[in-house]
Amino acid sequence: MTESGTAKIQLDDALLTMLAHVGFEKSRDKLPAMLQRFPINTIKLSLHPHGIEVRGLGPLKPVFLPTVDETGQIAMKVQVNAFDVGFLGDTLKKLLNDQIDQVREMVVAQGLNFHLSEVRTHTNELLIAAKISQ
């Protein structure tokens, strides 16, 4: 008999911003020269039903919509973009997927299957859902 259930991870603006600061600091040398000068702690992430807004970059205010791609990883689609900010989406995507991979490894180590099924944003909340089964 196969059993299954759903695991949900919820992140708020503050936690997502803290994780982003770590991710941006690790990839600082890959950021465009213009953004390498920004203090990382001025960057704030704000979660809305329409996506993740990145604030603190002067006139840039990109918004990314997280989705689950065909490989079962989180992908970031740029919703609002005045400049090429793909590097920010790549950094956010890597940051979130690294967190999910840690959970996936713990689940698989217990002999269970893990399938990322959904990611959505709400006001001050990022919800990540996965199906876990035997």
ChimeraX attribute file (.defattr): number of C-alpha atoms within 10 A of each C-alpha:
attribute: neighborCount
match mode: 1-to-1
recipient: residues
	/A:1	4
	/A:2	5
	/A:3	8
	/A:4	13
	/A:5	10
	/A:6	13
	/A:7	14
	/A:8	13
	/A:9	13
	/A:10	15
	/A:11	16
	/A:12	17
	/A:13	19
	/A:14	15
	/A:15	13
	/A:16	22
	/A:17	19
	/A:18	14
	/A:19	17
	/A:20	24
	/A:21	20
	/A:22	14
	/A:23	19
	/A:24	21
	/A:25	15
	/A:26	11
	/A:27	14
	/A:28	16
	/A:29	11
	/A:30	13
	/A:31	16
	/A:32	12
	/A:33	10
	/A:34	8
	/A:35	14
	/A:36	15
	/A:37	10
	/A:38	14
	/A:39	12
	/A:40	18
	/A:41	14
	/A:42	11
	/A:43	18
	/A:44	19
	/A:45	22
	/A:46	22
	/A:47	26
	/A:48	18
	/A:49	13
	/A:50	15
	/A:51	24
	/A:52	29
	/A:53	18
	/A:54	20
	/A:55	16
	/A:56	15
	/A:57	16
	/A:58	10
	/A:59	9
	/A:60	15
	/A:61	16
	/A:62	22
	/A:63	24
	/A:64	25
	/A:65	21
	/A:66	25
	/A:67	19
	/A:68	16
	/A:69	13
	/A:70	8
	/A:71	9
	/A:72	15
	/A:73	20
	/A:74	23
	/A:75	22
	/A:76	22
	/A:77	15
	/A:78	18
	/A:79	14
	/A:80	15
	/A:81	13
	/A:82	9
	/A:83	10
	/A:84	11
	/A:85	18
	/A:86	15
	/A:87	14
	/A:88	20
	/A:89	21
	/A:90	14
	/A:91	19
	/A:92	23
	/A:93	20
	/A:94	18
	/A:95	19
	/A:96	20
	/A:97	17
	/A:98	14
	/A:99	11
	/A:100	17
	/A:101	13
	/A:102	10
	/A:103	14
	/A:104	19
	/A:105	14
	/A:106	12
	/A:107	15
	/A:108	14
	/A:109	10
	/A:110	9
	/A:111	11
	/A:112	15
	/A:113	16
	/A:114	23
	/A:115	16
	/A:116	21
	/A:117	19
	/A:118	18
	/A:119	20
	/A:120	20
	/A:121	22
	/A:122	15
	/A:123	14
	/A:124	17
	/A:125	22
	/A:126	22
	/A:127	14
	/A:128	22
	/A:129	16
	/A:130	20
	/A:131	15
	/A:132	19
	/A:133	16
	/A:134	13
